Amino acid sequence: MHGEYKVPGGKLVVVDLETASTPQGQVLHDVRVAGDFFLEPDEAFLALSRALEGAPADLTAPQLGARIEAALPEGTVMFGFTAESVGVAVRRALANATDWHHYDWQLIHDGPQSPALHMALDEVLTAEVAAGRRPPTLRVWEWASPAVVIGSFQSLRNEVDREGAERHGMTVVRRISGGGAMFIEPGNTITYSLCVPDALVQGLSFADSYAYLDDWVLGALEAMGVKAWYQPLNDIATEAGKIAGAAQKRLVGDRGAVLHHVTMAYDIDAGKMLDVLRIGREKLSDKGTKSAKKRVDPLRRQTGLPRADVIGKMIDTFRDRYGLAAGSVTPEEMARAEELAATKFSSEEWTARVP
């Protein structure tokens, strides 16, 4: 069995292993740890594999990491990885997880579309990946109109001032993933979705999968001069403040699939946002507006680049790392998405399913 785990912002950990049957159950056997990490002293390297030999195969990544930590020589220093990350690679080996490079990735970057259609396309394309009819897909969104997108489980009245949304011409829609509200203005927002097979995140905890699926974005931001990191559970942050939030939805199919989508602040009208979202409504003062601007620090200021250039550099980074071919939504996918946009995502029943 072979497992790989690229530590977000760090190095690659590779584990090859077999399992053996004992009266107590399955255990790890013939474990070999490798990677492009750094480790001192040199004798600590052999301790990695020895610590895992004979370990119960049902241990979690943190439990495997604790076993490694206990076996390392005193004074060991690990660069670019952790003991737990080795445990994650073990779990991925046992789960027969795939790697980014196992797939032929497709890019969809179409013209502006309505908020409801974007919600529907996420559901349809991820279902197609789950059914094995579509390759893993990176979809970059373009917005036809401003919107507020609330999480699947959020209360509509608690999150959105609908009168404020109407005053600013903002459509309110509900997505299929959890998480918080997204304030969308077409020229100020960068949004993308990853529709990926479940096998890509096998062996990862739900929390770890967020950072894993967005590691390429951190690389793209670094290339643009922005030092960013993942702030659990689902935020991408810099020293200046938050720049993005992610959400996920798992869909069942022949293979299973994960929808992972991210909204990034290229720019922001904090005053308008506070007029539409009921976040800290008691802070509707100048102080509150400044606080909101500080919390969300847009990419426009941090990169100094036009929005299209930021998107282009993100796509280039993904293509350089994993390969990426131009693709499109099929007529059948679009027909299904348009139907869902009209019957589900534009309906008050869905939008107000949590009043």
N, C-alpha and C positions, 0 to 999 in steps of 0.2 A: 504494500500500500504506500502511496506517495501523497504527501500533503505539503502545500506551500502557503505561506502567509507573508504578505508584504506589510510590514508594520507601518501604519500611517505616519508619514514624516520620517520614517526610519528605514531599516534594512530588510532584506528578504531572509526569511527563515524557512528551511527545507527539512522535512523529516521523511525518511523511508523506514518502514517497519513491517513486521509480520505480527500475527497473534498466535497464541498457543492456548490449548485447553488445559485447565487444571481442575482438581476437585472443587476449587473455590470459584471457578468461572474463567472467562477469557482474560488473558494477560498480554501485555506488550512483550514482543520478542524480537531480537535482532534489530534493535533500534539504532538508527544512524542519523545524527543531526548535522546539518551543514548550513551554509549561507554566506552572504557577503557582509556579515556583521563584524564587529571588532570585539575582542575578548582578551582580558588579561587577568591572571597569568595564563600561560599556554596550557598548563595542566588542567585548567578549568574546562577546556574544550571536551576532553574525554569524560569529564564528570557529567556533562549534559546528557550524553547517551546512557551512561551507566545508571544514572538516577532514574531513568525511565524503564530500564530493563526489569521485567517482572511486575510492573505496575498494573493494577486492575484496569481493564480496557474501558470501564464505565466511569472513570474519574473525570471530573470537569476540568476545563483549562486552568482555573485557579488552583485546583487541587494538584494537578500535575506541576504547575509552577511552584507551589509550595514544596513539593518533593524535590525539585531541582534546586531551589534555594537552600534547602537543608544539606544538600550534597556538595555545594560549591566550596572551594577553599576560602579561607578567611582572606578578606581583602580583594576578592574578585570584583572587577569592574567590567560592566557590559555596556557597549556602545552601539546604539541603533537598534537594540532589541531588549527584551526582558525575559525572565524565566517564564512568565505567563504566556508570552507570545510563542514560545516553543510549545507550550501546552495547546495553544490554538492550532498550530500546525499539526500537532498530533490528532486533535479532534477532526480537522479537515481531512487528514489521511484516512481515518476510520470511517468518515462519512462519504468517502469517494467524491470529495468536492472538486469542482473544476476551477480553472484559472482563467483570467481575462483572455489569455492568448489562445484558449481552446475554441474561440468563437470568431465568426466573421461578423463584425459589428456594422450596423447600418445607421446612417445619419438621416434624420428627417428635420428639415428646417424650412418650413413653408411660410407663406405670407400671413398677415394678421388674421386671426380667427376670434370668434366670440368667446366670452368666458365659459358659457355652457358647453360649447363644442370642445374647448380644451379639456374640461372635466370628463367629457365623454370619450375623447380620444385616449386619455390615460387609461380608462377602464378597458376599452376595446383592444388597444395595442398590447396591454399586459396580458389580457386573456388569450390573445393570439400567440404570444410567446409561451404561455402556460400550456397551450394546446400543441405546441411544436410547429405551428404554421408560419411563424415569423421569427427571424433571427433576433438576437439581442439588439436593442435599439436605443440610441441616444436621440431624443427629440428636443430641439430648441424651440421655445415658444415665441411667437410674436402676437401681441395683444391688439385686438381691434378696438377695444374700448376699456375705460377704467373699471375696476371691479374690487370688491371685497370677497375674498375666498375664505370661508370658515371651515374648520376641521369637522370631520364626520360626526364627532360626539359633542360639539360645542352647542351651547344654548344661543339661539339666534338673538333673542332680546337682550341677553346679557353681554353679547359681544359687539353688536352693531346698532348704531343709531340710524334707523332706516330713513328717517327724515333727513338726517345729515347726508346719507348716501344719495338720496334723491336730489338734494340741492346741488350736489357735485356731479350728478349724472353717472353714478357708480352702480353697476349691477351687482347684486348680492347672490353668490352661488355657494353651494356646499360641495366639497370634494369627498372622495371615498376614503381618504386616509385620515388619520387622527392628527393631533397637533393643534397649533393656534392659528389665529386669523392672519391673512396675508392682505396687505394694502397695495393695490396694483394701479400704477399709472403707466401706460404703454412705453413712453420714452424714458421712464425712470426705473424700470424693472428688467431684470434678466432672470428668466425662468427656464429650467430644463427638467426633463424626465429621463430616467433610466428604466427601461423595461427589461429585466434580466431573468434568466432561469434561476430557479431556487438553488440549483446545484452550485452556483457561483458563491453563495454565502453559507453553504453548509459548513458546520463546525464552528461558526461564529455566533456569539451571543447576539441578541437583537440589538443591543447597544453598540457592539463592535462593528456590526454590519454598516451602520451609518458612516462611521469614519472610513471604513474600508472602501465603500462605494464612492466616496468623495475625495479620496487621496489624490486623484489626478487633478482635481480642482485646486487643491492646495499647491500642487506643483505649478499649475498655470498662473496662479496668483503670485507665487514667488518669482516667476519669470517676468512678471509685470512690476516687480519691486514691492510687493505687498507680502509681508510675513504674516501668515494666517495659521490658525490651528483649529482643531475640533474641540468645542466646548460641550461636553455631554449634557443632555442626550443628543441634541439635534441642531446645534448652532455652529456656524463658522464665524470665528471672531478674530480680531486683531487687537493690538494695544489701544487703538483708538475707539474700539467698540465693535458691536455685532455688525456683520455685513450680509449674513444669509441664515436662513432656517430651512431645515429639511423635514420631510415626512415620508412615511412608508405605508404600503398596504400589501399584504400577502394574498395571492390568489391561488386557488387550487385548480389543477388541470391535469392533463396527462403527465406533465413534468413538474408543474408548479412554477410560479413566477413571483417576482418581487417588483412592485412599483416603488421607485425611489425618486421623489421630485424635490427640487430646491428652488426657492425664490431668493434672489440676491438684490440688494438695494444699490442700483447704479446712482440714483439720486433720490431725494425724498422731500416732500412738502410736509414737514412735521405738523404744521398748524392744521392743514386739511386732514391729515391722518387722525389727529386728536378730535376733530369735529365729526368724524365718521365712526371711529372705533371707540368703544367704551373702556378704554384702558386708562386707568387713573383719571377718571372724569373729574375728580376733585382737584386735578392738577391743570385744569384748563386756564392756566395763567401763563404769563411770559416765562416764569420759572419752569413750568411744566413743558412748554415747547422746547426750551433749551435742553431740558433733561432728555426729551425724546430724541433730539438731534444728536446728543452726545451718545445715547445708547445705540443708535443705528448710525454708523459712519459710512457714508456712501462710497462706492468704488470710483465714482467720478473724481472726487477729491483725492483719493488715495493713489489712483493710477495716472490721472491727468490725460486719459485717453478717451476718445469717442466711444460710445456704447458699442457700436458695430465692431470696433477694433478689439474691445475686451472680449466680445463673443468670438471673434475670429481667432484670437489667441487661445481661448479655451478649447475650441474645436481642434486647433492645430496640436495642442498638447495631448488631447485624447488620441488623435490620429497617430502621433509619433509614438505613443506608448503602446497602443493596442491594435492599431489599424482601424480604418473607418471608411466605408464606401458610401457614396451618395445613394439615398433611397427615397421612397415616397410612401404615402398612405395608399393602399390599394382601393379601387372603387368599392369593393365589398366592405372593407373596413370603414370607409367614409360613410357609406350608406347606413351602416349600423350605428356609427357615432352620431350622425345627424338625427337618427331616430331617438337615440338615448338623450341627446341634447334637448329635443323637443318634449319627450314624454317623461323624462326623469329630472334632468338637471335644470330645466326651466320651470319645473312645477313647484308650487307652493308646498305641496305635500312633502317633497324631498327637502326643499330649502328649510322648511320649518319643522322638520321631523323631531328636532329637539327645540321646542318653542322658545 
